[in-house]
């Protein structure tokens, strides 16, 4: 499951970079992808193995 989350984070971040620097189309959608990637990153860090809140 953690591997899938990291894959999604990387894919969303790369899509955001491509859209931000190359395309400049659908700016709102691209920023939503970045927010989703950040949420997944935070979730993965908090719910990682051995993490205690």
Backbone as CSV, one residue per row, in Angstrom:
resi,resn,N_x,N_y,N_z,CA_x,CA_y,CA_z,C_x,C_y,C_z
1,UNK,0.824,-1.201,0.000,0.000,0.000,0.000,0.867,1.263,0.000
2,UNK,1.957,1.224,0.751,2.826,2.399,0.804,3.473,2.655,-0.556
3,UNK,3.820,1.582,-1.272,4.396,1.748,-2.596,3.432,2.408,-3.555
4,UNK,2.166,2.065,-3.446,1.143,2.670,-4.295,0.997,4.151,-3.981
5,UNK,1.016,4.505,-2.712,0.897,5.915,-2.332,2.076,6.725,-2.854
6,UNK,3.288,6.176,-2.730,4.449,6.895,-3.234,4.391,7.035,-4.749
7,UNK,3.886,6.019,-5.422,3.741,6.093,-6.875,2.769,7.199,-7.252
8,UNK,1.639,7.271,-6.561,0.666,8.329,-6.836,1.244,9.709,-6.549
9,UNK,1.999,9.820,-5.469,2.607,11.105,-5.140,3.541,11.550,-6.255
10,UNK,4.372,10.649,-6.715,5.329,10.996,-7.776,4.600,11.333,-9.069
11,UNK,3.595,10.542,-9.435,2.845,10.795,-10.672,2.154,12.145,-10.607
12,UNK,1.476,12.451,-9.494,0.795,13.737,-9.367,1.782,14.896,-9.410
13,UNK,2.923,14.722,-8.762,3.914,15.790,-8.758,4.486,16.025,-10.152
14,UNK,4.766,14.953,-10.877,5.288,15.096,-12.244,4.241,15.738,-13.150
15,UNK,2.990,15.326,-13.031,1.931,15.950,-13.832,1.807,17.434,-13.510
16,UNK,1.943,17.765,-12.228,1.875,19.170,-11.844,3.031,19.950,-12.454
17,UNK,4.235,19.392,-12.391,5.393,20.077,-12.970,5.234,20.276,-14.471
18,UNK,4.763,19.240,-15.155,4.554,19.348,-16.601,3.526,20.426,-16.905
19,UNK,2.437,20.414,-16.198,1.395,21.402,-16.435,1.814,22.813,-16.057
20,UNK,2.595,22.914,-14.997,2.986,24.241,-14.522,4.012,24.890,-15.438
21,UNK,4.983,24.123,-15.896,6.072,24.700,-16.672,5.879,24.598,-18.180
22,UNK,5.057,23.684,-18.657,4.957,23.458,-20.090,3.605,23.894,-20.646
23,UNK,2.550,23.412,-20.073,1.249,23.522,-20.707,0.509,24.803,-20.357
24,UNK,0.412,25.140,-19.097,-0.361,26.289,-18.612,-1.830,26.214,-19.019
25,UNK,-2.369,25.015,-19.115,-3.787,24.823,-19.415,-4.409,24.085,-18.238
26,UNK,-5.581,24.517,-17.819,-6.257,23.853,-16.710,-5.544,24.081,-15.394
27,UNK,-5.220,25.322,-15.111,-4.448,25.652,-13.916,-5.077,25.162,-12.628
28,UNK,-6.393,25.238,-12.535,-7.071,24.770,-11.330,-6.891,23.282,-11.120
29,UNK,-7.005,22.512,-12.192,-6.856,21.058,-12.102,-5.441,20.674,-11.688
30,UNK,-4.479,21.380,-12.212,-3.084,21.084,-11.902,-2.801,21.352,-10.426
31,UNK,-3.338,22.422,-9.888,-3.110,22.721,-8.487,-3.865,21.743,-7.583
32,UNK,-4.998,21.247,-8.050,-5.700,20.202,-7.300,-4.843,18.944,-7.247
33,UNK,-4.180,18.594,-8.351,-3.281,17.442,-8.343,-2.148,17.626,-7.336
34,UNK,-1.616,18.825,-7.256,-0.550,19.090,-6.294,-1.058,18.938,-4.862
35,UNK,-2.230,19.458,-4.588,-2.806,19.341,-3.242,-3.039,17.877,-2.897
36,UNK,-3.557,17.095,-3.838,-3.781,15.668,-3.594,-2.456,14.966,-3.318
37,UNK,-1.426,15.298,-4.084,-0.114,14.693,-3.861,0.423,15.040,-2.479
38,UNK,0.256,16.274,-2.055,0.719,16.669,-0.726,-0.067,15.974,0.375
39,UNK,-1.373,15.838,0.188,-2.201,15.135,1.177,-1.764,13.682,1.281
40,UNK,-1.526,13.032,0.141,-1.060,11.646,0.167,0.303,11.525,0.837
41,UNK,1.181,12.481,0.594,2.492,12.462,1.230,2.366,12.580,2.744
42,UNK,1.563,13.515,3.209,1.363,13.694,4.649,0.713,12.468,5.255
43,UNK,-0.305,11.932,4.580,-0.981,10.725,5.067,0.002,9.564,5.195
44,UNK,0.843,9.406,4.189,1.809,8.313,4.199,2.828,8.494,5.321
45,UNK,3.261,9.715,5.574,4.219,9.967,6.641,3.601,9.714,8.014
46,UNK,2.333,10.095,8.189,1.675,9.910,9.475,1.260,8.463,9.704
47,UNK,0.876,7.767,8.653,0.381,6.398,8.790,1.449,5.373,8.443
48,UNK,2.691,5.800,8.371,3.773,4.883,8.025,3.971,3.813,9.093
49,UNK,4.809,2.866,8.770,5.067,1.786,9.714,5.716,2.330,10.978
50,UNK,5.131,1.985,12.098,5.680,2.381,13.381,5.349,3.799,13.790
51,UNK,4.590,4.510,12.986,4.227,5.875,13.350,3.184,5.847,14.450
52,UNK,3.400,6.685,15.432,2.432,6.782,16.531,2.049,8.242,16.713
53,UNK,0.754,8.447,16.773,0.240,9.827,16.902,-0.210,10.050,18.326
